[in-house]
Amino acid sequence: MKRNEITWKSNSGVRRYARTRYRGIDQRLLSLRELAIVKKLLSGIRKEDLTILDVPCGYGRFVPLLSKLCLALVCGDLNIHALSYAKATHKWIRCWVNCDVLNLPFKEASFDVVFDFRLLQHFDSLESVIAVLKEFQRVSKKFILFSIYTESWLHGLVRKFRKRTHRIKMFNKATLRSRLKKAGFKIKAEVGVFPGVHAHTIYLVEKRNE
């Protein structure tokens, strides 16, 4: 199966996911918490002409928030069905790009912030995660805001109890911090969505000037 078909195979599939993904009470609370953290972190970046690349943008969950916090927002995704749905839903955004996170079609230092949410836990190794972050580093002027799953035995137990079948990778925090430093990043913030309960962790990192 091609990578651009892994998540969604049709516009109707994207629409169904967008309507049901955060429908449950626990998932709504999780979503609200994630949105609040992202808003706080981005609001701390003081720049009137802030530019953001949202990749992969998926069905556009963060588009309303991100567009309010920056002067220019560019949304990209490898899946054409996700792009089609998001573009039709958020018509005020003008720039939509079909692109791969491993090979972004942008020049170096094109955006103040590269925003990446709920992608990296689907990669099998820390090496592949760092490869993606290095590409974000190339097109970012200064910041990358991303989320990843860090080790949580309780979250793992809950997933097993609920018989969650989709595979996710949880990474060791200490190892992740070390690799980020070696890759040329300075960690500005590390925020657990629900520390000790949920594995999802949000990072704001800054490019170090060599």
C-alpha positions, 0 to 999 in steps of 0.5 A: 500500500502506498504511504499516501493511502495508509490513513484514508482512501476516500473523502467519505472516510475522512469525513467519517473520521472527523465526525467521530474521532473526538466524539466520546467524552474522554476524547473530547477532554483530550482534544480540549487539553491538546488545543489549550496546550498548543495555544499556550505554547504558540501564544508565547512566541512573540512575532506579529508576522508569524508564519506556520506550516501545519504538516500533516494537517489531516482533516484540519483539526488545528486549522481554526486555532493556528490561523488565529495565531499567525499571519500566514498558515500553510497546510500540507498533507500526503493524503489527497483525500485529507487535503480535499476535505480540509480545504473544503471545510476551511475555505479561508485558508488559501495555501494547501500543499500535497507533500511528504514530511520526509521531502518537503517542497519548501526552501530552507527557513521558510516558516517561523514554526513547523507544526506537527501533531499526532504523526510521529508515534506511528514511526517504528524507530527513533531514527525515523522520527529524527529524520522527519524532525531534521526535515522540519528543521531545514524548513523552519526558521526557529521553532518546531512544535510537535507531539509524540508518545512517550513511555507510559505503562498505564496508557499501554495497559488501557490500550490493551484493556480496550483492545486498541489494534492500531499500532503506536510507538512509545519513546523513552523521554531521556533518550528522546531528549538526548537525541534532540540535543544531538540533532541540534535542537533546544527543548523549550517546553515538554508538556504531557497532555495528561501526565502519568495517565496518557502517553501523548506529550507535546514538545516545543523545540528551537533550532540551535545556531551552529 
